[in-house]
Amino acid sequence: MLRVHFTPDDLARVRMAPQPDPLAETILSLHALQAADEHGVALSGWRERTRAGLVPTLRPLLELAPAGPGEYLPEVFTHAMTSTLAESIDHTWSLPRRQWTADLRATQQLRPRAPRWIHALHHGDREWGHLVREALPRYHAVAVAPYWAQLAAAAHSDRTRRAMTLVDAGVEGLLSTLHPGIRWAAPVLQIPCESDADLRLPGSGMLLVPTFFWPGPLALVDNADPERPLVLRYPVALELADYRAVWAPSAPAGPDSGLAALLGTTRARVLRAVEATASTSELARRTGTSDATASHHASVLRAAGLVTTRRNGSRVLHELTLLGRALLGAGTL
């Protein structure tokens, strides 16, 4: 069990990331691909499809995040917080040399039998650096990209729910409901961990990051700079139904693809149309649907707390709630 001790300053600096990082999810998926005993049947179909798409040039990546004895997630590849894979890769290769050196020391300690090429990569070897930079997007295209819209939508929905928990129950309520295995007993957050340790935060707080490909909470301390906020990745999928929603066919491409994956294409258009107050007939015109269809979807959104409806004379007007605006804003990331 990892016991994280918070100061008042740390509690005031708890933040939520807007979405998973594409590179971190790619690295975590490498581990999930090899850890057949984790996630159980939930990832069995994904594993089969991903393994079928692996070409020989991608197989060295499996050594970056192995499963089983000696497993260690290289911190330099889970350090970024950007919206695209290319930005995350650029960020990783722009990290100061001390970050790579610190990660190498951790690798040597936790994975003493790590392949020599991983050591060379951390030392800045150009050939291995080029190989990994080329392989990561190709692997991502097979294992993660086909499901990214649904994955991001699930994370946005989770973030919105947790934001409401923060409003209603404060930061302590947020921390106590992160995951069934996490326990909050002020001022200590207990996180399931293979080792038994205490971690005292220096007042820099904690960043909560949703993840899909890791089965439980994962606390990451910056090996090179302990003054940086603690990163706590927590799974957004806890049940088989959560995974099945992500394996559904991809949402249409576009700025609201995440919303479409979460709500359905027409309902996402209706929610977007309510961004400016609208009557039912205006909603129908904006979304290219009938009045009856627009009214039905507005009713569903109202029942979900995303839209409110009020009468203004003979007109019925639909408006976004704060929750609806939060979800709409997240869906455009």
N, C-alpha and C positions, 0 to 999 in steps of 0.2 A: 504494500500500500504506500502510495506517495502522499504525504501530508504537506499541503501548501499553506503556509502561514501568511495571512494578509495583514497589512497595516491599513489604517484608514485611507492613506493616500492610494494604496493599491485598489481598494474597493471603489474609489472615485475614478479610477482609470481602467475600469473594465470596459472593453469595447467589443463589438460584433463585426466581423468581416462581412461584406455584402454578398459574397459568394465564394465557393471553393476556388483555389488557385489551380489553373489547368495543368501546370507542370507538377505540382504536388500530387494531384489526383492521378496523373500518369505514373509517377513513381510508386504511389501506394497501390495502384492497380497491378504493377509488376509483382509486388508481394502477394496480392490477392490471387493472382493467376497461378502462383505456385503453392499457395496454402490451401489445399483442397479441403482441409478439415475446418476451415473458417468460413462463415456465411452459409455453410451447408448447401442445401439444394438451391438456395436463392441465386447463387452465382454459377451454377453448373452449366446452364445454357450459354451464358456469357463466356465462360472458360472455353467451351468447345468452339464457339465461333472465333474467339480471339486466337486460340492455338492454331486453328486452321488457317488464319491469315498471317501467321508469323513466317517470315522468310529467314534464311540463315544469317543474313547480315544484322538482323535484329536480336538474335539470341544472346549476344554478349550483354545486352541490357538486363537480362534476367539476373546477372551477377551483381547489379547495382543494389537491388533490394530483394535478397533471397528470403525464403521462408525456412523455418526450422532452426537448428542449432547454428549459432553464429550470426543470426540475422541482425542487421543494423540498417536503419534508414539514413542515408547520407543527408545531413542537414542542409548542405549547400543547395540541394535540389528541392527542398521544401521550405525555402527561406522567402521566396517571392510572394507577393500579394498583388497580382495584376489581373487584367481581364482577358488577356490572350496568351496563348502558348508562346508565341514568338517573343512577346515582351518579357515573359517569365524566364525564357532561356537567355535572352540578352542580359536580364538582371543577374542571373546566376553567374554568367561568365564575366560580369563586371564587378563582382564582389571583390573586396580587398584580398590580397594574398593571405592575410592573417586568417580570414574565414576558411579558406581552403586548407590551410595548415592546421587549424584547430580541428577541422572535420577529419583530416587525415589522422591526427593523434587519436581521436575517438574511434576511428575505424581500426587502427592498429591495436587498440586496447580491447575492443569488443569483437573484432573480426581478425584475429591474428593470422588466419589462413586466407584472407582476402586475396584475390588474384593480383599479381604484380601490376597488371595494366591499370587497376584502380589507383594504385599508388602513383603510377606515372601520370594519370589524369589529374590527380590532386597537385602534382608538382608542375603542372602546366604543359605537359607534353602536347605538342600541336597535333600530331597524328591521331592520338586517342581523343583529344578534344574535338577534332573535326568529325571523327567517326560517331561520337556520342551525339554531337549537335545535329548531325544528319539523321541519325537513327531515331531520336526521340520524337520528332514530328511524324515520322512514318509509323512508328508504333502507336502513337496517339491517334492517328487517323483510323487505325484498326480497332483499338481497344476502348477509346474514350469518346472521340468526336461523334460517332453515330448516336450517342445517347446524351450529348452535352446539353441540348435544349431542355430535355426532361429533367436531367440532373440539376441544372441551374434553377429550374422552376420549383423543384422540391426544396432546394436550399432557400430560395426567396420566400416560399410559403412558411418554412420553418423560422426564418429570421423575423418575419412579420408576427408570427405567434409569440416568439420570444420577446419581441419589442413590446407587445401588449402585456406580457407577464412582467416586464420591467416596469411599465407604467403602473400596473395594478399592485405588484408585490415588492417592487424595489429590486436592487441588485442581489440581495440575499435570496429573494424568491427566484430570481433568474438562475443563480448558481445551484440552488437546491433542486431544480427541475431539469438540469442539463441532460442527465442520463440516469437510468435506473441504478447503475453501479457507483455513481458519484454521491457523496454525502457532504452536506454543509453543516458544520457545527462551529459557529462563529468563535474565533476568526480563522478557522482551519477548513480547507477544502480537501476532502479525502478522495483520491483518484486511484482506481485499481491499477496495480503495477506489479511486475514480477519481483522487484526488489522492495525492501522496506526502507524508506528514507524520508527525511524532512527537508523541505525547501522553504527558505524564508525569503520572501520577495523584498526587493530593495526600494519599493515605492513606485516602481515603473508600471505596475498593473499587469493586466492580462488581456490577450486578444483571443476571442472565441472564434474558431473557424469551422464551418460545417465541412464534413467530409462524407464521401459515399463508399469508398473502397476500403476503409479501415473499420473493423467490426466493433471497436470499443473506443473509449477515450484515449487520447494520445497527447501527452504533455511533452513539449519540446523546449529546452533551454538553449539559448544561444551559446555555443561553446566558446566563441571568441569575445563575446560582450555580454556578461551576466547582467548588465544594467538594462538591457533591452527587455521589453515586456515578455512574460511567459506566453507561449503559444499553446493553446489547448484546442486540439481538433476533436470534435465530437461527431458521432455518426448521425446522419439525418434519416437513415433507413434502419428501422428496428424490427420490422415485420416483413413477411414474404410479400404482402400486398404492396408495400412501399417499393420493393425491388421490381415487381411486375409493372408498376406504373412507369418506371424508368425504361424498362425494356420495350415499352409500346413503340409503335412506329414514330419516327421523328416528326416533330412539329414543322410546319411550313417555315421556310427561311424568312427572316425579316426582323425588324426591331422588336416586335412583340412575340417572337417565337417561343420564348420562355412562358409567357402568359398563355399562349395557345396550347402549349403542352400541358399546362396546369388546368386551364378552364375549358378548353375546346376553342376552336377557331372563332366561331360566331360569338360566343359569350365573351371572349377576349376583345372582339371588336366592339361589342356593346359597352363593356367596361371602359374602353378607351373613348368611346363616343360620349360617355357621361362626364368626361373630364371637364367639359363645359356643360352647365345645367341645361337639360333638354326635356322636352315633353316626349310622350311615347311616339307621336308621329314624327318628331324630329329625330328620335333615335332610329326609327325605321328608315328614314331618308338617309341618315348618315351611314348606316350599316348595310343598306341595300336589301332590307328584309321587309316583311309585312308588319303592320301594326301589332297583330296578334303575336308574331314571333318575338318582336322587340319587347312587348309587354311581358311575355313568358320569361325571357332571359333576365329582364330587369327584376322580376319577382324572385328568381333564384338568387341573383346577386344581392338583393335586399335581405333575403333569409340568411345569407352567409355573412351579413354585416358589412358588405362592401359598398352598398348603395342605400340611400334613404329616399323616400318618396313623400312629397307633400302636395297638397292641393292649393292652387292659386286661382280662385274663381272657378271657371269651368275647366281649367287645364290641370293636368297631373304632371308635376315636375320631378325629375330624377336628378339626384346630386350624389357625388362621391362622399363617403364617410372618410374619416382620418385613416382607417384601416385600408379602405379602397385606394386612397391616394398613396399610401405606403407601398401597397402591392403594385400599383401602376408604376410608381417610380422605380421599384426593384426590377420590374419586368423589362425595363428599357436599358439595363446595364449591358 
